[in-house]
Amino acid sequence: MKWMIASDLHGSYYYAQQLQQAFEREQADRLLFLGDLLYHGPRNDLPRDYAPKKVIPLLNSLAPKLLCVRGNCDADVDQMVLNFPVLADYAVLPVGQRLVYVTHGHVFNLNHLPPLAPGDILLHGHTHVPAWTNFGQGNLYLNPGSVSIPKENTAHSYMTLEGSTACWKTMEGACYHQLQL
């Protein structure tokens, strides 16, 4: 199964369209979204073409293929307009012999770890900075970066996960880092 993993869209219609095009180009089976879908939040500048009302139908068209966790900018009212669950605080997915703890990153992160076993993976967005860092007892922290508001001079980006290969990509699809999990 091929997963496309993205985070921090923040209501940008421009980048929602790019995300949809990338999802189609990747021919991924599922889109795993790590939160912050519609609202930009008080600490962020408005992303390009901020238009949450236009993002809603685009995301709803992807509903059968979406798995989402709640970001710090996602609210109960967002669930009222989206046709897929967006309020789960986390998900746990098996990848080979490892478990991947999927969350947004504002509650559980490297400074406040979820219950991980040795070798498990922590996957979150929130920082808007791509990451692939070893920690703990064979654990791994992964972050796809941000679709619409990247920080620290990083690219607008997402990840793919196919088998045990993770690849960080620009919105145009260029892989700039690859990792075997």
Backbone torsions as a table, in degrees:
resi	resn	phi	psi	omega
1	MET	NA	138.6	177.7
2	LYS	-107.0	125.2	176.8
3	TRP	-106.2	140.8	165.6
4	MET	-107.3	132.5	-174.6
5	ILE	-122.4	125.6	-177.1
6	ALA	-139.9	161.7	-179.9
7	SER	-152.0	157.0	167.2
8	ASP	59.0	61.9	175.1
9	LEU	-78.3	-36.9	174.3
10	HIS	52.8	40.8	171.7
11	GLY	75.9	12.0	-179.8
12	SER	-81.3	114.1	177.7
13	TYR	-68.1	-38.0	178.8
14	TYR	-57.1	-50.5	-177.6
15	TYR	-77.3	-24.0	172.2
16	ALA	-63.2	-41.6	176.8
17	GLN	-65.2	-41.4	177.6
18	GLN	-63.8	-39.3	177.9
19	LEU	-62.7	-44.8	178.7
20	GLN	-61.8	-43.2	178.5
21	GLN	-64.0	-40.7	178.4
22	ALA	-65.5	-40.4	179.0
23	PHE	-60.9	-43.5	178.2
24	GLU	-66.8	-43.1	179.9
25	ARG	-63.2	-41.1	-179.3
26	GLU	-70.1	-21.7	-174.2
27	GLN	52.3	42.7	178.5
28	ALA	-74.8	151.8	178.6
29	ASP	-77.4	-35.9	-176.8
30	ARG	-142.0	152.8	172.8
31	LEU	-112.4	116.3	177.0
32	LEU	-97.9	115.6	-176.8
33	PHE	-109.8	127.2	-172.6
34	LEU	-94.9	28.5	171.2
35	GLY	96.3	172.9	-177.0
36	ASP	61.0	65.6	-175.6
37	LEU	-83.0	-53.6	-167.1
38	LEU	-108.0	-37.6	-172.1
39	TYR	-98.4	145.9	-177.0
40	HIS	-86.3	-18.9	179.0
41	GLY	80.1	153.6	-175.2
42	PRO	-73.8	-16.4	-178.7
43	ARG	-93.1	-9.5	-176.9
44	ASN	-105.7	147.3	169.1
45	ASP	-69.5	159.3	175.7
46	LEU	-63.4	131.4	176.7
47	PRO	-74.2	166.3	178.2
48	ARG	-54.9	132.5	178.7
49	ASP	52.2	50.5	177.6
50	TYR	-62.4	112.9	-176.7
51	ALA	-156.5	71.6	-176.6
52	PRO	-53.9	-36.1	-178.9
53	LYS	-64.9	-28.1	176.4
54	LYS	-82.5	-26.0	179.1
55	VAL	-71.7	-34.2	-176.1
56	ILE	-53.6	-56.0	-178.7
57	PRO	-65.1	-32.0	177.7
58	LEU	-63.2	-48.4	178.6
59	LEU	-65.7	-40.2	179.5
60	ASN	-61.4	-30.2	177.8
61	SER	-67.6	-21.0	179.1
62	LEU	-96.0	0.7	-171.3
63	ALA	-47.5	-45.2	-177.7
64	PRO	-63.2	-18.0	-176.8
65	LYS	-108.0	0.1	-174.0
66	LEU	-95.9	139.9	166.5
67	LEU	-129.4	122.5	-175.1
68	CYS	-125.2	151.5	166.4
69	VAL	-118.0	159.2	-174.7
70	ARG	-79.8	131.8	173.3
71	GLY	-96.6	171.0	-179.2
72	ASN	-68.8	-17.1	177.4
73	CYS	-99.0	0.9	178.5
74	ASP	-90.5	140.4	-175.0
75	ALA	-131.2	166.1	178.0
76	ASP	-55.2	-35.8	-179.5
77	VAL	-64.6	-28.9	177.1
78	ASP	-63.6	-39.3	179.6
79	GLN	-62.7	-27.0	-179.7
80	MET	-68.9	-22.4	-177.5
81	VAL	-110.8	-10.3	-179.6
82	LEU	-102.5	139.3	-175.2
83	ASN	-94.5	27.0	178.1
84	PHE	-149.4	152.9	-177.4
85	PRO	-65.1	132.6	179.7
86	VAL	-130.6	3.7	-172.0
87	LEU	-106.8	9.0	176.3
88	ALA	-72.8	135.1	-179.9
89	ASP	-75.4	-24.4	-179.9
90	TYR	-161.8	167.3	171.6
91	ALA	-140.3	155.6	176.8
92	VAL	-125.2	124.2	-176.7
93	LEU	-124.6	137.8	175.1
94	PRO	-82.5	136.5	172.1
95	VAL	-132.3	102.4	-174.2
96	GLY	62.4	-127.6	179.3
97	GLN	-90.6	0.1	-177.3
98	ARG	-104.6	155.6	169.7
99	LEU	-105.0	141.7	176.9
100	VAL	-109.3	118.9	176.4
101	TYR	-91.1	111.1	-174.3
102	VAL	-102.3	123.9	178.9
103	THR	-152.8	175.7	-179.9
104	HIS	-78.2	-41.3	178.4
105	GLY	118.2	-8.2	-179.1
106	HIS	-82.5	-21.3	176.2
107	VAL	-105.6	-60.6	178.2
108	PHE	-98.7	130.4	-178.5
109	ASN	-162.4	-169.8	-178.2
110	LEU	-64.2	-24.3	178.3
111	ASN	-89.2	-14.0	178.4
112	HIS	-145.4	87.5	-171.6
113	LEU	-77.1	144.5	169.5
114	PRO	-75.7	176.4	178.9
115	PRO	-72.7	95.0	-179.5
116	LEU	-106.0	142.4	170.9
117	ALA	-90.3	160.6	175.1
118	PRO	-53.5	134.5	179.5
119	GLY	90.3	-13.3	-179.5
120	ASP	-70.7	163.0	-175.6
121	ILE	-115.3	135.7	172.3
122	LEU	-103.9	118.8	-179.6
123	LEU	-118.4	119.3	175.7
124	HIS	-152.3	163.6	175.7
125	GLY	-101.6	-123.4	172.2
126	HIS	74.7	-42.9	-176.0
127	THR	-80.6	-18.8	-177.6
128	HIS	68.5	18.3	-178.9
129	VAL	-127.4	122.9	177.4
130	PRO	-60.6	145.8	-179.1
131	ALA	-152.8	150.8	172.6
132	TRP	-151.9	97.5	-170.5
133	THR	-133.1	132.0	173.2
134	ASN	-80.9	145.5	175.5
135	PHE	-157.8	170.2	174.5
136	GLY	57.9	-140.6	-177.4
137	GLN	-102.0	75.3	-179.9
138	GLY	76.8	16.7	178.5
139	ASN	-82.9	163.8	-177.7
140	LEU	-139.3	134.8	174.3
141	TYR	-107.6	127.1	179.3
142	LEU	-124.8	143.6	177.6
143	ASN	-145.0	127.3	-179.0
144	PRO	-77.9	-6.6	-173.5
145	GLY	84.4	-158.1	-177.0
146	SER	-119.7	138.7	175.4
147	VAL	-67.9	-45.9	-169.8
148	SER	-113.0	-24.6	-176.7
149	ILE	-133.4	68.7	179.5
150	PRO	-67.6	151.8	-179.8
151	LYS	-123.1	166.7	179.7
152	GLU	57.5	40.9	175.9
153	ASN	58.4	32.3	176.4
154	THR	-95.2	166.2	-177.8
155	ALA	-79.5	155.9	165.8
156	HIS	-62.2	123.6	-167.8
157	SER	-150.0	169.0	173.9
158	TYR	-150.1	176.9	176.8
159	MET	-124.5	158.0	165.3
160	THR	-121.5	150.8	175.0
161	LEU	-134.7	114.6	179.7
162	GLU	-131.6	118.9	-172.2
163	GLY	63.4	-121.0	177.3
164	SER	-112.5	18.7	-179.7
165	THR	-106.6	120.7	175.1
166	ALA	-103.8	138.4	179.4
167	CYS	-135.4	128.0	175.5
168	TRP	-91.5	131.4	-173.9
169	LYS	-132.4	149.5	169.5
170	THR	-72.2	165.9	179.5
171	MET	-62.2	-19.6	177.1
172	GLU	-82.3	-9.3	176.5
173	GLY	100.4	4.5	179.0
174	ALA	-78.5	123.2	178.9
175	CYS	-78.1	122.9	179.8
176	TYR	-112.3	-6.2	172.6
177	HIS	-157.1	137.7	178.5
178	GLN	-131.1	145.9	-175.5
179	LEU	-146.4	136.1	173.0
180	GLN	-91.6	122.3	-179.4
181	LEU	-81.8	NA	NA
